[in-house]
Amino acid sequence: MTGIVTPLTGYLVVAALLFSIGLAGALTRRNAILVLIGIELMLNAANLNLIAFWRYAPHPEALTGMMFAIFSIAVAAGEAAVGLGLVIAIYRHAHTTDLDQLSRMKG
Amino acid sequence: MSFAFYLISALTVAGGLAAVLLRNIVHCVLALTVAFAGLALLFLQLDAQFAGFAQILIYIGAVAILVIFAILLTRDPQVSQGKGMFSRTWVTGLLIAAAVFAVMGWAVLASAPALPNETSTPSVTVLQIGDALMSRYILPLEILALLLTAAIIGAVIVAMHEKVRSK
């Protein structure tokens, strides 16, 4: 991948790498909080894509990609609050955050 | 591609890797903070000053602290002693993540010549962003405010201490 690497391609590859790292973390870790951390990494990688496309697309003054990223950051903050609240509620109920032990839907 | 880009992306990816690989959960969150800071620097590299500083304020200032609080509230003695930190199906998860990266990397590199590549630097001020938020994006902004209020109330209710029900 030498020679044809434009700045946008570099940012997209970094975002893909971060997304895959987050996905691997979300799929392989046992602790529920670390799964949430993986999801946060995936959301951030998507934001990097949005900002990179905004920067290198023909009409950056329209602010579309930038606005999408700002709204995405805000929604991700709400997601983190609700997700961590759920983890705390589950911990209070089952006294563990180990996802391999939390295999029952019934309380 | 500047040297700064390679340096910051190496820092960000290393932070992300450490965040999912370290054994101690608190260390994981500290590594995640490094990754968030690297992403904010990448946003600043992309001339998105507002998004970069919003990233620092929201992610490093709020989300990382929130995760630390959740960890301290859910200390699990069983996880820290023995019993691997990865789930039983970690091979499948790793394969899925590698496959996703292969597909995305192939798609990006294969479509590289067709991607837009404007060289002019956009000069967007915070004034313009605020103006757009108050005019063209006013409806999404209001919906977002409603969503965040609902999320806060929902999180508090979900995490609130349950009353002991008498059976």
Boltz contact constraints between the chains, C-beta under 6 A:
constraints:
  - contact:
      token1: [A, 1]
      token2: [B, 109]
      max_distance: 6.0
  - contact:
      token1: [A, 4]
      token2: [B, 112]
      max_distance: 6.0
  - contact:
      token1: [A, 6]
      token2: [B, 117]
      max_distance: 6.0
  - contact:
      token1: [A, 7]
      token2: [B, 1]
      max_distance: 6.0
  - contact:
      token1: [A, 8]
      token2: [B, 115]
      max_distance: 6.0
  - contact:
      token1: [A, 9]
      token2: [B, 112]
      max_distance: 6.0
  - contact:
      token1: [A, 10]
      token2: [B, 1]
      max_distance: 6.0
  - contact:
      token1: [A, 12]
      token2: [B, 108]
      max_distance: 6.0
  - contact:
      token1: [A, 13]
      token2: [B, 108]
      max_distance: 6.0
  - contact:
      token1: [A, 14]
      token2: [B, 9]
      max_distance: 6.0
  - contact:
      token1: [A, 16]
      token2: [B, 101]
      max_distance: 6.0
  - contact:
      token1: [A, 16]
      token2: [B, 104]
      max_distance: 6.0
  - contact:
      token1: [A, 16]
      token2: [B, 105]
      max_distance: 6.0
  - contact:
      token1: [A, 17]
      token2: [B, 13]
      max_distance: 6.0
  - contact:
      token1: [A, 18]
      token2: [B, 16]
      max_distance: 6.0
  - contact:
      token1: [A, 20]
      token2: [B, 97]
      max_distance: 6.0
  - contact:
      token1: [A, 20]
      token2: [B, 100]
      max_distance: 6.0
  - contact:
      token1: [A, 20]
      token2: [B, 101]
      max_distance: 6.0
  - contact:
      token1: [A, 21]
      token2: [B, 16]
      max_distance: 6.0
  - contact:
      token1: [A, 21]
      token2: [B, 17]
      max_distance: 6.0
  - contact:
      token1: [A, 21]
      token2: [B, 20]
      max_distance: 6.0
  - contact:
      token1: [A, 23]
      token2: [B, 97]
      max_distance: 6.0
  - contact:
      token1: [A, 23]
      token2: [B, 100]
      max_distance: 6.0
  - contact:
      token1: [A, 24]
      token2: [B, 94]
      max_distance: 6.0
  - contact:
      token1: [A, 24]
      token2: [B, 97]
      max_distance: 6.0
  - contact:
      token1: [A, 25]
      token2: [B, 20]
      max_distance: 6.0
  - contact:
      token1: [A, 27]
      token2: [B, 93]
      max_distance: 6.0
  - contact:
      token1: [A, 28]
      token2: [B, 86]
      max_distance: 6.0
  - contact:
      token1: [A, 28]
      token2: [B, 87]
      max_distance: 6.0
  - contact:
      token1: [A, 28]
      token2: [B, 90]
      max_distance: 6.0
  - contact:
      token1: [A, 28]
      token2: [B, 93]
      max_distance: 6.0
  - contact:
      token1: [A, 30]
      token2: [B, 85]
      max_distance: 6.0
  - contact:
      token1: [A, 30]
      token2: [B, 87]
      max_distance: 6.0
  - contact:
      token1: [A, 33]
      token2: [B, 70]
      max_distance: 6.0
  - contact:
      token1: [A, 33]
      token2: [B, 71]
      max_distance: 6.0
  - contact:
      token1: [A, 37]
      token2: [B, 19]
      max_distance: 6.0
  - contact:
      token1: [A, 37]
      token2: [B, 32]
      max_distance: 6.0
  - contact:
      token1: [A, 38]
      token2: [B, 20]
      max_distance: 6.0
  - contact:
      token1: [A, 41]
      token2: [B, 16]
      max_distance: 6.0
  - contact:
      token1: [A, 44]
      token2: [B, 39]
      max_distance: 6.0
  - contact:
      token1: [A, 51]
      token2: [B, 43]
      max_distance: 6.0
  - contact:
      token1: [A, 51]
      token2: [B, 46]
      max_distance: 6.0
  - contact:
      token1: [A, 51]
      token2: [B, 48]
      max_distance: 6.0
  - contact:
      token1: [A, 51]
      token2: [B, 51]
      max_distance: 6.0
  - contact:
      token1: [A, 55]
      token2: [B, 46]
      max_distance: 6.0
  - contact:
      token1: [A, 56]
      token2: [B, 116]
      max_distance: 6.0
  - contact:
      token1: [A, 56]
      token2: [B, 117]
      max_distance: 6.0
  - contact:
      token1: [A, 56]
      token2: [B, 118]
      max_distance: 6.0
  - contact:
      token1: [A, 57]
      token2: [B, 116]
      max_distance: 6.0
  - contact:
      token1: [A, 58]
      token2: [B, 118]
      max_distance: 6.0
  - contact:
      token1: [A, 60]
      token2: [B, 122]
      max_distance: 6.0
  - contact:
      token1: [A, 63]
      token2: [B, 132]
      max_distance: 6.0
  - contact:
      token1: [A, 67]
      token2: [B, 137]
      max_distance: 6.0
  - contact:
      token1: [A, 69]
      token2: [B, 51]
      max_distance: 6.0
  - contact:
      token1: [A, 73]
      token2: [B, 54]
      max_distance: 6.0
  - contact:
      token1: [A, 73]
      token2: [B, 58]
      max_distance: 6.0
  - contact:
      token1: [A, 74]
      token2: [B, 144]
      max_distance: 6.0
  - contact:
      token1: [A, 77]
      token2: [B, 58]
      max_distance: 6.0
  - contact:
      token1: [A, 78]
      token2: [B, 148]
      max_distance: 6.0
  - contact:
      token1: [A, 78]
      token2: [B, 151]
      max_distance: 6.0
  - contact:
      token1: [A, 80]
      token2: [B, 63]
      max_distance: 6.0
  - contact:
      token1: [A, 80]
      token2: [B, 66]
      max_distance: 6.0
  - contact:
      token1: [A, 81]
      token2: [B, 151]
      max_distance: 6.0
  - contact:
      token1: [A, 81]
      token2: [B, 155]
      max_distance: 6.0
  - contact:
      token1: [A, 82]
      token2: [B, 151]
      max_distance: 6.0
  - contact:
      token1: [A, 82]
      token2: [B, 154]
      max_distance: 6.0
  - contact:
      token1: [A, 82]
      token2: [B, 155]
      max_distance: 6.0
  - contact:
      token1: [A, 84]
      token2: [B, 66]
      max_distance: 6.0
  - contact:
      token1: [A, 84]
      token2: [B, 70]
      max_distance: 6.0
  - contact:
      token1: [A, 85]
      token2: [B, 155]
      max_distance: 6.0
  - contact:
      token1: [A, 85]
      token2: [B, 158]
      max_distance: 6.0
  - contact:
      token1: [A, 85]
      token2: [B, 159]
      max_distance: 6.0
  - contact:
      token1: [A, 86]
      token2: [B, 158]
      max_distance: 6.0
  - contact:
      token1: [A, 87]
      token2: [B, 70]
      max_distance: 6.0
  - contact:
      token1: [A, 88]
      token2: [B, 73]
      max_distance: 6.0
  - contact:
      token1: [A, 88]
      token2: [B, 159]
      max_distance: 6.0
  - contact:
      token1: [A, 89]
      token2: [B, 158]
      max_distance: 6.0
  - contact:
      token1: [A, 89]
      token2: [B, 159]
      max_distance: 6.0
  - contact:
      token1: [A, 91]
      token2: [B, 74]
      max_distance: 6.0
  - contact:
      token1: [A, 96]
      token2: [B, 76]
      max_distance: 6.0
  - contact:
      token1: [A, 97]
      token2: [B, 74]
      max_distance: 6.0
  - contact:
      token1: [A, 97]
      token2: [B, 76]
      max_distance: 6.0
  - contact:
      token1: [A, 98]
      token2: [B, 79]
      max_distance: 6.0
  - contact:
      token1: [A, 100]
      token2: [B, 87]
      max_distance: 6.0
